[in-house]
Amino acid sequence: MLAATSRLVLKAVQPALARSSSSLATPRNYSIASSSSQTTVLDFEKHCEESLHRITDYLDTFPEWLDCSSEFDVNFAMGVITAKISPEVGTYVINKQSPNLQIWLSSPISGPKRYDLRDKKWVYSHDNVSLDQLLTEEFRSIFKTEKIDFSEHI
């Protein structure tokens, strides 16, 4: 019974596959980012480490001057920042992706993004918004203050 059903499905699908086989065989080229190829691995490693340390240091100051949750916690280890803001907001993860020459962000507000180094700024190629701009906007919204500014801390 199963074999007969499979033959019927194949007969029904075969004409569609024949029509689209040329498009299925079309080679596609993918790029991680055109600007990344202009960044040397050494430049990336240096700038990335500095940026991640500066972000961590800035986030570590938040409990001193902002009304943070008792569960607010920031950790940086092995190229990964984990910043738990609160149970209501969630956790930010910012990490180095050396093979792609990128910084990856997972935001509880805006979701995942991949940042390339362009002119010493980490920029998301889909909307050209820099990492410092996005973090500033989101953290200002979370803490309801205009005092937060990541531009000097990345």
C-alpha positions in Angstrom: 0.0 0.0 0.0 2.8 2.4 0.9 4.7 1.6 -2.3 1.6 2.3 -4.4 1.0 5.6 -2.6 4.6 6.6 -3.2 4.4 5.9 -6.9 1.3 8.0 -7.2 3.0 10.9 -5.4 6.1 10.6 -7.6 3.9 10.6 -10.8 2.1 13.8 -9.6 5.3 15.6 -8.7 7.5 14.5 -11.7 6.2 17.1 -14.2 6.9 19.9 -11.7 10.4 18.6 -11.0 11.1 18.3 -14.7 10.1 22.0 -15.2 12.2 23.3 -12.3 15.2 21.1 -12.5 17.2 23.8 -14.3 16.6 26.3 -11.5 17.6 23.6 -8.9 20.9 23.1 -10.6 21.7 26.8 -10.8 24.9 27.4 -8.8 24.5 30.2 -6.2 27.3 32.2 -4.6 27.0 33.4 -1.0 29.1 35.9 0.8 29.4 36.5 4.5 29.9 40.2 3.9 31.8 42.3 1.3 33.3 44.5 3.9 34.7 41.6 6.0 37.1 40.7 3.2 38.7 44.1 3.6 39.3 43.5 7.3 42.4 41.5 8.2 42.1 38.8 10.8 44.5 40.7 13.1 42.5 43.9 12.8 39.3 42.0 13.5 40.7 40.2 16.6 42.1 43.4 18.1 39.0 45.5 17.5 36.6 42.7 18.5 38.3 42.0 21.8 38.5 45.7 22.6 34.8 46.2 21.8 33.7 43.2 23.8 35.7 44.3 26.8 34.4 47.9 26.6 30.8 46.7 26.3 31.3 44.5 29.3 32.9 47.2 31.3 30.0 49.6 30.5 27.3 47.1 31.3 29.1 46.4 34.6 28.5 50.0 35.7 24.7 49.9 35.2 23.8 48.8 38.7 25.8 51.8 40.1 23.6 54.4 38.3 20.5 52.6 37.0 17.6 50.8 38.7 18.6 47.3 37.7 16.8 44.0 38.6 18.3 42.1 41.5 19.0 39.4 38.8 21.0 41.8 36.5 24.2 40.0 35.7 27.0 40.4 33.1 29.6 37.8 32.3 32.3 37.8 29.7 34.2 34.6 28.9 35.9 33.1 25.8 34.6 35.8 23.5 31.0 35.7 24.7 29.1 38.4 26.7 26.0 37.2 28.5 24.0 40.0 30.0 20.9 39.0 31.9 18.8 42.1 32.3 15.8 40.8 34.2 13.3 37.9 34.0 10.9 40.2 32.2 13.3 41.5 29.6 15.6 38.5 29.1 19.2 38.0 28.2 21.5 39.6 25.6 24.3 37.4 24.1 27.1 39.2 22.2 29.8 37.0 20.8 32.8 37.0 18.6 32.6 34.9 15.4 36.2 34.8 14.2 35.6 32.5 11.1 33.2 35.1 9.7 35.0 38.2 11.1 31.7 39.3 12.8 30.2 40.0 16.1 26.9 38.3 16.6 24.1 39.7 18.8 21.1 37.9 20.2 18.8 40.5 21.6 15.6 39.6 23.6 14.0 42.7 21.9 15.2 42.7 18.2 16.4 39.1 17.8 19.6 37.9 16.1 21.9 40.2 14.1 25.4 39.8 12.6 27.7 42.8 12.6 30.7 43.5 10.3 33.5 45.8 11.0 33.3 48.9 8.8 35.4 52.0 9.4 36.0 50.9 13.0 32.2 50.5 13.6 30.2 47.3 13.9 27.4 47.5 11.3 24.5 45.3 10.5 24.5 45.1 6.7 20.7 44.6 6.3 19.8 48.0 7.8 23.2 49.8 8.2 22.5 50.3 11.9 25.6 50.1 14.1 25.8 47.9 17.2 26.3 50.9 19.5 23.1 52.6 18.0 21.0 49.5 18.5 22.2 48.8 22.0 21.7 52.5 23.0 18.2 52.5 21.6 17.2 49.2 23.3 18.8 49.9 26.7 17.3 53.4 26.8 13.9 51.8 26.2 14.5 49.1 28.8 15.7 51.5 31.5 13.5 54.4 30.4 16.4 56.9 30.3 18.3 58.9 27.7 21.5 58.8 29.8 22.6 55.4 28.2 25.0 55.8 25.3 27.1 53.0 23.9 28.8 55.1 21.3 31.8 55.7 23.5 31.9 52.1 24.8 32.3 50.0 21.6 
